[in-house]
Amino acid sequence: MTKTVSCPNCGSNRMKMHNPQLSIWQCSKCGYQGPVVVENGNLNKQIKENKKMEKLRKKLLWRR
């Protein structure tokens, strides 16, 4: 099983090592910068699902 590096903020797998000495990663999609990345594929799916649910919740609340 290969490890994929994913953004903890948006779940994107477009992460690049921004500063190798400090182990800082940067997401090309949302701009997140930080030392923490998700390497578990199942957790990545959960993050993406949570983001979708959050967007739906905001849409529903906005319509009220």
C-alpha positions as CSV (number, residue, x, y, z in Angstrom):
1,M,0.0,0.0,0.0
2,T,1.5,3.3,-1.0
3,K,1.2,6.4,1.2
4,T,-0.3,9.5,-0.2
5,V,0.3,12.9,1.4
6,S,-2.9,14.9,1.8
7,C,-3.9,18.3,3.1
8,P,-5.6,18.2,6.6
9,N,-7.5,21.3,5.6
10,C,-9.2,20.4,2.3
11,G,-8.2,16.8,1.7
12,S,-6.3,17.5,-1.5
13,N,-3.3,15.4,-2.5
14,R,-1.6,18.4,-4.2
15,M,0.9,18.9,-1.4
16,K,4.5,20.0,-1.9
17,M,7.4,20.2,0.6
18,H,7.7,23.9,1.2
19,N,10.6,23.9,3.6
20,P,12.4,20.5,3.9
21,Q,14.5,21.6,6.9
22,L,11.5,22.4,9.0
23,S,9.2,19.8,7.3
24,I,6.7,22.4,6.3
25,W,4.2,21.4,3.6
26,Q,2.1,23.6,1.3
27,C,-1.2,22.7,-0.4
28,S,-1.5,23.9,-4.0
29,K,-5.3,23.9,-3.7
30,C,-6.2,25.8,-0.5
31,G,-2.8,27.3,0.4
32,Y,-2.5,25.5,3.7
33,Q,1.1,25.6,5.1
34,G,2.1,23.5,8.1
35,P,4.0,20.6,9.4
36,V,1.1,18.2,9.6
37,V,0.0,16.2,6.6
38,V,-2.4,13.2,6.3
39,E,-0.8,10.0,5.1
40,N,-3.7,7.7,5.5
41,G,-6.0,7.2,2.5
42,N,-9.1,6.4,4.7
43,L,-8.6,9.6,6.7
44,N,-8.2,11.6,3.5
45,K,-11.7,10.3,2.3
46,Q,-13.2,11.3,5.7
47,I,-11.8,14.8,5.4
48,K,-13.2,15.3,1.9
49,E,-16.6,14.0,3.0
50,N,-16.7,16.3,6.0
51,K,-15.8,19.3,3.8
52,K,-18.7,18.4,1.4
53,M,-21.1,18.0,4.4
54,E,-20.0,21.4,5.7
55,K,-20.7,23.1,2.4
56,L,-24.1,21.5,2.2
57,R,-24.9,22.6,5.7
58,K,-23.9,26.2,4.9
59,K,-26.1,26.1,1.8
60,L,-29.1,24.9,3.7
61,L,-28.6,27.4,6.5
62,W,-28.2,30.2,4.0
63,R,-31.6,29.5,2.4
64,R,-33.5,30.0,5.6
